[in-house]
Amino acid sequence: GAYVYDPDRPAGSLHLRAARVLEGNWTGTSTVPSHGLYPHQWSWDSAFIAIGLRHLSPLRAQTELETLLGAQWGDGRIPHIVFNPSVPLDAYFPSPDFWRSSTAGRAAGAPRTVQTSGIVQPPVHALAAWLVHQADPGLSRSRSFLSRMYPRLAAWHRYLLHRRDLGGGGLASVVHPWEQGMDNSPCWDAPLSRVTPAAPRSFRRADLDHGSAEDRPTDLDYGRYVRLATDYRDGGYADGAGEFAVEDPAFNALLIASEHALAAIAQELGAAGTARHARAERLTAALVERLWDPAEGMFFCRDVYGGDERGGESYGGDARDEGESGALGSERGSPESGALASERRSSESGAHGSERGSRSGALAPEQHSAESSAHASERRSRQSGAHASEQRSRAGALIPERSVAGLLPLILPALPRDIAATLVRTAGGPHFGLGGVARLAPSYDLTGHAFDPHRYWRGPAWFNTNWLLERGLRLHGEHGRAEELRAALLETADTSGFAEYVDPYTGEACGALGFSWTAALTLDLLH
Ligand code: 9WN
């Protein structure tokens, strides 16, 4: 698809420079996040990229999502990486020979012809597909874009809401920090501390060839990432057997927002969207019930295996090792309050640990093939939707770390008004400094014990999370704050050279430059 340049925009404008970044990162069928550090296709990157690309070439935006969903597994999962076979194996770690999707993933229905990872990333895809459709409904209809995407997106949500309901409370769990997308967030420190790292010499990090070591996750983090991924692979990518399971507010909020989008897609295709909207509302209620902390005024992650016999150690124990800073409330400096504290107390007293049976999940038989009609999958998902609520839930424990993930449910239309108002206040308060000391919302608590303004997801500000906050502010009528954030995003994208992430105070560029989702979301904000 040819690029559509607006002749009214001056040459060299922000719009043009953002478009050039996407042009440079386009491979012919999809867009790399950045050629050096991330030379393949990434799942949630592609969703954000498509949202920007739709303003330049709706055809490319559709193709971006079609390529990704073309690598979907039979069980419904959308892999977090689709590998480009022409890129050398040692350009990125872990490479296809680590994941071995076409052999190790056979039982889970991994594709035979394309190599992928076996984990997932946040489900932004239905939202992206709907926004891409809206950019050029005529083209979309003429290519049957939505009717081809719908059954795949429905199978994807079904996978997450059933196979991944490891806590039994209706929400999806991530089984690896890479799945949530904020790889080294301090939220993972406690659950990761129970994972024995893989031997440092058993793998070679390619990321350090491109990124500075101070900005990237540590070797110890990588040892644990490798261990979790290896165990998952060696178990045939079957769900429910791993050591790590976390219910994350951002991952689930994106799933719910995408469920609303899927309802809109179903309606566009002539089916009823009401059941999906209703399910999205039920999920919003489950999110509030399981992850909202009224005293802290934000959402927290739930460590599904935290504080039970499986993990062995409850928070407050000393499961962490060599020089890792504590993720514990007692080391946090501030006294705990509210639900978080009582949650911890009950997990320490071992009140929740005996319900392991709920984790195996007696679910409806999976449909292994993508369905042919929107109506059929709508009906089936309604039927299977009944099963999740019949499971007993396990409590686990909330993780007392403030991540920007805990603000992102602001994107949800069915969020109770008082919760939305509280989130807006928390975003502007001392922990996130939005509209105050911070230029953009940091990935992690400015006052947190693990805060580092340059280390990846432990403090720097990212454009995708801030773009989501901007949307959430607008959705809940906070137009002034949204406008301010939009202006800050555009300015920072411009001055940082479309950086991967920035110092939240100064806007100084970190990580890769010419990063695709930064450019794509800039374009979206310009429209
Ligand atoms: C692991 C591609 C991805 C993003 C993630 C970001 C980073 C990969 C890595 O890059 O993760 O998936 O190698 O660090 O954390 O959010 O999707 O841009």
Boltz pocket constraint, residues with backbone or C-beta under 6 A from the ligand:
constraints:
  - pocket:
      binder: B
      contacts: [[A, 33], [A, 37], [A, 38], [A, 42], [A, 44], [A, 45], [A, 80], [A, 93], [A, 178], [A, 181], [A, 182], [A, 183], [A, 207]]
      max_distance: 6.0
